[in-house]
Structure formats: C-alpha cells, structure tokens
Amino acid sequence: MTVPSDKIGFYLMINKYTDAQGKVARLVASLAKNMSSVSPGSFLMLQFMMGNLTQIGDSISNVISSLNGIAKNSISNMRG
C-alpha cells in the first residue's frame, strides 16, 4: 500500500488564519479608538471581514472533522 505524497499544510493554514484574526482584531481596536471619525463604510468592511473570517474558521473545522472521520473509519476497517 502506498501513501499519497500530497500534503495539506495545516500548520501554514492555521497560522494564516491566526494572522487574519489578528488583523481583524487590530482593525476593531483602531476603529474603536476613533469612533467619531469612522465612516459607515469602514464598519461595513469590518463586518464583511469578520463574516469571511468566521467562514474560514468553519471550513478549517469541517476539514479537520472530515479527516478525523476518515482516520477513524480507516482504523476501524483495519481492525476487521
């Protein structure tokens, strides 16, 4: 039996996600400090970014869950 050579870079993927979370958090802090001069468009962009970040997090979670299920099925099949 051969193992596929394709790899999923979870470390890189999660690091990029963490970086994106940090950027959004810094943007929230920046907007909170300057509430009187913030445009409505800035809030809409922030809301869009937060929604995208949530979708990315959900997707990562779903991939990990799917891989966990595959691993469990593989182990179950190997046991007989």
N, CA, C and O of each residue as an XYZ file, in Angstrom:
320
protein
N       0.845     -1.181      0.000
C       0.000      0.000      0.000
C       0.889      1.242      0.000
O       1.822      1.343      0.797
N       0.601      2.176     -0.884
C       1.386      3.407     -0.951
C       0.602      4.563     -0.341
O      -0.625      4.629     -0.424
N       1.331      5.443      0.255
C       0.734      6.628      0.875
C       0.836      7.775     -0.120
O       1.905      8.004     -0.684
N      -0.260      8.500     -0.346
C      -0.208      9.630     -1.273
C       0.822     10.665     -0.821
O       1.013     10.881      0.375
N       1.473     11.291     -1.775
C       2.502     12.280     -1.437
C       1.931     13.685     -1.227
O       2.650     14.582     -0.787
N       0.659     13.883     -1.535
C       0.047     15.197     -1.338
C      -0.079     15.479      0.154
O      -0.392     14.588      0.943
N       0.163     16.705      0.520
C       0.087     17.094      1.916
C      -0.826     18.296      2.061
O      -0.900     19.155      1.181
N      -1.500     18.338      3.160
C      -2.285     19.525      3.500
C      -1.498     20.238      4.590
O      -1.216     19.660      5.639
N      -1.151     21.477      4.343
C      -0.340     22.235      5.295
C      -1.188     22.845      6.389
O      -1.501     24.035      6.341
N      -1.568     22.043      7.383
C      -2.400     22.562      8.464
C      -1.690     23.658      9.243
O      -2.294     24.659      9.629
N      -0.401     23.451      9.468
C       0.355     24.445     10.228
C       0.295     25.804      9.529
O       0.011     26.820     10.164
N       0.558     25.820      8.246
C       0.522     27.064      7.479
C      -0.898     27.635      7.424
O      -1.100     28.838      7.592
N      -1.875     26.761      7.187
C      -3.257     27.196      7.079
C      -3.733     27.841      8.391
O      -4.364     28.897      8.379
N      -3.428     27.205      9.497
C      -3.869     27.734     10.791
C      -3.088     29.000     11.143
O      -3.646     29.920     11.741
N      -1.803     29.059     10.780
C      -1.039     30.282     11.018
C      -1.606     31.450     10.222
O      -1.714     32.559     10.743
N      -1.964     31.213      8.977
C      -2.556     32.280      8.149
C      -3.888     32.737      8.737
O      -4.195     33.929      8.753
N      -4.672     31.779      9.218
C      -5.956     32.100      9.841
C      -5.737     32.934     11.107
O      -6.449     33.909     11.347
N      -4.754     32.545     11.905
C      -4.434     33.284     13.127
C      -3.972     34.703     12.788
O      -4.345     35.655     13.473
N      -3.171     34.846     11.746
C      -2.738     36.175     11.298
C      -3.937     37.028     10.897
O      -4.012     38.207     11.244
N      -4.866     36.432     10.170
C      -6.064     37.154      9.733
C      -6.905     37.578     10.943
O      -7.451     38.681     10.965
N      -7.007     36.703     11.943
C      -7.732     37.064     13.166
C      -7.079     38.269     13.838
O      -7.763     39.182     14.301
N      -5.754     38.257     13.885
C      -5.032     39.371     14.499
C      -5.263     40.673     13.765
O      -5.422     41.723     14.388
N      -5.282     40.610     12.434
C      -5.521     41.819     11.636
C      -6.910     42.378     11.902
O      -7.081     43.590     12.036
N      -7.893     41.507     11.978
C      -9.264     41.967     12.246
C      -9.353     42.546     13.656
O     -10.001     43.572     13.863
N      -8.715     41.906     14.613
C      -8.739     42.415     15.991
C      -8.083     43.792     16.068
O      -8.580     44.680     16.761
N      -6.976     43.972     15.363
C      -6.315     45.287     15.353
C      -7.193     46.345     14.681
O      -7.222     47.500     15.106
N      -7.905     45.942     13.632
C      -8.803     46.876     12.959
C      -9.953     47.278     13.877
O     -10.338     48.447     13.923
N     -10.499     46.308     14.607
C     -11.566     46.610     15.573
C     -11.055     47.602     16.613
O     -11.736     48.578     16.930
N      -9.867     47.357     17.141
C      -9.289     48.257     18.147
C      -9.075     49.649     17.571
O      -9.346     50.649     18.237
N      -8.594     49.716     16.348
C      -8.353     51.003     15.705
C      -9.655     51.772     15.498
O      -9.729     52.973     15.759
N     -10.672     51.067     15.029
C     -11.961     51.735     14.813
C     -12.573     52.170     16.138
O     -13.198     53.228     16.212
N     -12.400     51.367     17.181
C     -12.966     51.706     18.488
C     -12.311     52.966     19.065
O     -12.965     53.750     19.754
N     -11.027     53.154     18.784
C     -10.326     54.331     19.302
C     -10.758     55.611     18.597
O     -10.699     56.696     19.176
N     -11.188     55.481     17.353
C     -11.523     56.654     16.544
C     -12.993     56.658     16.132
O     -13.317     56.944     14.980
N     -13.860     56.348     17.054
C     -15.288     56.196     16.735
C     -15.889     57.436     16.074
O     -16.743     57.320     15.195
N     -15.453     58.604     16.489
C     -16.071     59.825     15.970
C     -15.722     60.103     14.510
O     -16.443     60.832     13.828
N     -14.621     59.528     14.027
C     -14.205     59.817     12.655
C     -14.316     58.615     11.717
O     -13.788     58.646     10.606
N     -14.992     57.571     12.154
C     -15.090     56.351     11.343
C     -16.284     56.468     10.393
O     -17.364     56.908     10.785
N     -16.072     56.072      9.158
C     -17.149     56.120      8.167
C     -17.998     54.857      8.248
O     -17.517     53.817      8.697
N     -19.247     54.936      7.821
C     -20.095     53.739      7.792
C     -19.496     52.633      6.917
O     -19.676     51.448      7.198
N     -18.792     53.021      5.871
C     -18.166     52.031      5.003
C     -17.121     51.205      5.730
O     -16.941     50.022      5.439
N     -16.433     51.826      6.674
C     -15.433     51.095      7.461
C     -16.094     50.011      8.293
O     -15.569     48.904      8.406
N     -17.236     50.323      8.870
C     -17.953     49.328      9.659
C     -18.478     48.199      8.777
O     -18.448     47.032      9.167
N     -18.952     48.548      7.605
C     -19.421     47.511      6.680
C     -18.279     46.602      6.250
O     -18.454     45.387      6.166
N     -17.119     47.174      5.978
C     -15.955     46.378      5.587
C     -15.522     45.472      6.740
O     -15.176     44.310      6.527
N     -15.544     46.006      7.955
C     -15.193     45.199      9.124
C     -16.164     44.039      9.291
O     -15.750     42.913      9.569
N     -17.440     44.309      9.124
C     -18.445     43.250      9.241
C     -18.227     42.183      8.172
O     -18.356     40.992      8.455
N     -17.904     42.589      6.967
C     -17.615     41.652      5.879
C     -16.395     40.800      6.208
O     -16.403     39.583      6.018
N     -15.342     41.457      6.707
C     -14.124     40.725      7.061
C     -14.387     39.718      8.178
O     -13.879     38.597      8.132
N     -15.162     40.100      9.165
C     -15.468     39.200     10.274
C     -16.295     38.009      9.788
O     -16.096     36.884     10.246
N     -17.211     38.253      8.872
C     -18.003     37.166      8.300
C     -17.132     36.193      7.524
O     -17.292     34.978      7.635
N     -16.209     36.736      6.736
C     -15.289     35.879      5.985
C     -14.408     35.065      6.919
O     -14.163     33.883      6.677
N     -13.940     35.687      7.967
C     -13.091     35.003      8.932
C     -13.854     33.858      9.607
O     -13.298     32.784      9.834
N     -15.101     34.093      9.919
C     -15.931     33.036     10.511
C     -16.096     31.873      9.540
O     -16.003     30.713      9.942
N     -16.337     32.170      8.279
C     -16.484     31.106      7.274
C     -15.194     30.308      7.111
O     -15.234     29.086      6.969
N     -14.065     30.984      7.132
C     -12.779     30.293      7.014
C     -12.574     29.378      8.219
O     -12.166     28.227      8.068
N     -12.857     29.892      9.408
C     -12.729     29.078     10.621
C     -13.627     27.860     10.578
O     -13.210     26.764     10.952
N     -14.858     28.044     10.125
C     -15.787     26.912      9.997
C     -15.278     25.899      8.984
O     -15.394     24.692      9.199
N     -14.724     26.373      7.898
C     -14.190     25.469      6.875
C     -13.011     24.660      7.404
O     -12.916     23.458      7.153
N     -12.122     25.310      8.130
C     -10.989     24.590      8.730
C     -11.508     23.525      9.694
O     -11.028     22.391      9.694
N     -12.471     23.891     10.496
C     -13.056     22.944     11.446
C     -13.686     21.754     10.724
O     -13.537     20.612     11.159
N     -14.384     22.017      9.628
C     -15.016     20.942      8.859
C     -13.985     20.015      8.229
O     -14.183     18.800      8.198
N     -12.893     20.571      7.730
C     -11.836     19.739      7.144
C     -11.231     18.838      8.205
O     -11.036     17.644      7.974
N     -10.933     19.402      9.363
C     -10.351     18.609     10.443
C     -11.323     17.514     10.887
O     -10.912     16.380     11.131
N     -12.585     17.847     10.989
C     -13.595     16.857     11.373
C     -13.698     15.742     10.339
O     -13.796     14.569     10.697
N     -13.676     16.105      9.063
C     -13.743     15.102      7.999
C     -12.532     14.178      8.037
O     -12.666     12.962      7.901
N     -11.360     14.754      8.221
C     -10.152     13.939      8.294
C     -10.162     13.034      9.516
O      -9.675     11.905      9.460
N     -10.709     13.521     10.606
C     -10.838     12.705     11.809
C     -11.754     11.512     11.536
O     -11.458     10.394     11.959
N     -12.852     11.741     10.839
C     -13.767     10.657     10.478
C     -13.114      9.641      9.563
O     -13.314      8.438      9.726
N     -12.338     10.110      8.606
C     -11.632      9.211      7.688
C     -10.646      8.347      8.470
O     -10.553      7.140      8.245
N      -9.909      8.972      9.391
C      -8.934      8.227     10.194
C      -9.631      7.171     11.047
O      -9.153      6.040     11.144
N     -10.752      7.527     11.661
C     -11.491      6.565     12.489
C     -11.995      5.396     11.649
O     -11.906      4.244     12.072
N     -12.526      5.687     10.458
C     -13.010      4.619      9.582
C     -11.868      3.716      9.131
O     -12.026      2.498      9.052
N     -10.727      4.312      8.839
C      -9.573      3.525      8.409
C      -9.113      2.580      9.522
O      -8.816      1.410      9.281
N      -9.061      3.104     10.719
C      -8.651      2.266     11.863
C      -9.679      1.167     12.101
O      -9.319      0.022     12.374
N     -10.932      1.510     12.000
C     -11.994      0.509     12.187
C     -11.909     -0.585     11.127
O     -12.085     -1.763     11.437
N     -11.643     -0.209      9.895
C     -11.517     -1.190      8.810
C     -10.299     -2.075      8.984
O     -10.330     -3.248      8.614
N      -9.229     -1.532      9.540
C      -8.012     -2.320      9.753
C      -8.209     -3.357     10.863
O      -7.589     -4.420     10.842
N      -9.065     -3.046     11.822
C      -9.320     -3.975     12.923
C     -10.204     -5.119     12.505
O     -10.230     -6.167     13.150
N     -10.923     -4.921     11.435
C     -11.713     -6.037     10.921
C     -13.146     -5.757     10.999
O     -13.960     -6.593     10.607
